[in-house]
Amino acid sequence: MDKLILWALLFLGIALLLFSFIRKPLLIKNSLLAFLIKAYFSTFFGVIVVETHTLDYPVRFLPEYFDTSILFEYVLFPIVCVYFYQTSLRSSFLGMVGQSLLYTTALTLIEVLCEKYTDLIEYYTWKWWYSFVTMFLLTMFVRIIMLWVDHNKLSRE
């Protein structure tokens, strides 16, 4: 059943990514940049968390090659960042913080449910609020980078 959930999430993630590009075709370059930056940093943190044995992913894609959840780090979390970037484009800083809190709350809730009811993730010394804080800070960090990218693009035009 857990493998079925992984495949369903993979197809959902790919569909959401394609839909985000169709929905906002003028933002493809920046959305893709936000996606790649988020994937890079979430992979970095994911490896640290797994290597310190604070949590584990008992059921995952390519377990012989990856100790972390490549689905979450390379697909799902970056896609959420794309949607966050696109929906917060015209938001004030406080609006960005509020939206980031909403996205992070949803992701944390899904993670806690997966930890409790599936073998997709297992906490050892990890707590749900570690995920919340880490995802929130990483989401805001990438959004601030994208603010800088957008600002530099505007100043060149």
N, C-alpha and C positions, 0 to 999 in steps of 0.2 A: 504493500500500500504506500509506503514511504517513497519508493522509486516512482510510483505513479504521480504522487504529489510533486516530486522534483520535475518530472517531464511536463506536467501541467503548468508549473510555475515558469519553466523555460519558455514554453510556447506563449504563455501570457506575457512574459517579459519582452519577447521578440515582437509580438503584436503591438504592445504598448509603445515600444521604441519606434516602430514603423509609423504608427498612428501619430506620434508626437512630431515626426518629420513632415507628414502629410498635412497635419493641422496647422503647423507654423513653418511653411517652407522657407521664409526669409530668415529664420533663425537656425537653419541647419548647421552652419559652421560653428556658431557659438554653442549650440546645444551639444554638438558632437565633442567640442572642447570640454564642456562641463562634464559630459559622460566620461571622457578619458581621464580627466583630472581626478574625478571621484573614484574611478576604478583603480587608478594608481595608488592613491592614498589609502583606500579601504583595503587593498591587498597588503600593503605594508603593515597596517594595524592588525589585520586578520592573522597574518603569520606570527606576529608577536604574541597575540592572545593564545593561539593554538600551541605554539612552542613552549609557552610558560605553563601549559596544562591547566589553564583556568576554565577552559571550555573545550568541547570536542564536537565534531560532526560525524557521528557514527555511520550515517547513510549519506553519501555524497557522490557527485559525478567524478569519475576518474580517480578513485581512491588510491590507486597504485602510483599516481603522479603528484597528487595534491593532498595535503593534510587539512586544508581549509575548505570553506564552501565557495567554490569558484562561481557557482550560480548566484549567490548573494553578492559576492565581491566584484564580479566582472559584469553582471547583468542587472540584477534586481535593484541593488542600492544605487548604482549609477543612473538607472532609468528614473528612479524617484528624484534624483538630483536634476535630471533634465526637466521633469515636470515642475519641480520647485523653481528652477531657473526661469522657465517660461511663464509661470503664474506670478512670479514676484518681480518681473521686469519693471513695472511702473510703481512698485510699492515703496513706501518710505522704509527707513531702516527698521523702525518698530513693526511695520507690516511684514517685513522679511523675517524678523524674529518670531512673530506670531505664526506665520505660515510654517516656518521651520519647526516650531514646537508642535504644530498639528501633524505634519508629515512624520516627524520623529515619534510622536505618540502612537500613530498608526503602525509604524514599523516595529516599535517596541512591543506593542500589544500582539502583533502577529508572531513575533519571535517568542514571546512568553507562551503563547498558545502552542506553538510548535515544540517548545521545550517540554511542556507539560504533557502533550497528547501524542507526540511522534518521537521517532528516533533521529530526526533531522539535526537536532542540536541537543547537547547535554551540558548543563552547567556543573562545574566542580566547585571552584571558589568564586566564580562569576556571579554577579547579581544583575537583575534586570535594569537597575538604574545605571550601571556601568555602560550598558548598551545605549540607554537613553542619552546620557551625557556625551558619550563618544560620537554617536550619530549626529546629535545636535551640533556639537562643535565642528565636526567635519563638514556637515552640510553648510553651516555658516561660513566656514573657512573657504570652501569652494565658491560660495556665492560672492564673498568679498573679492576673491581673485577675479571672478567674472565681472564684478563692478569695475575693477581696475582695467580689465580688457575692454569693456564697453566704453569707459572713459577715454582710454587711449585711442580707440577707434574714432570717437567723436572729435577729439582734439586734432586728429590728422585730417578730418574732412573739412 
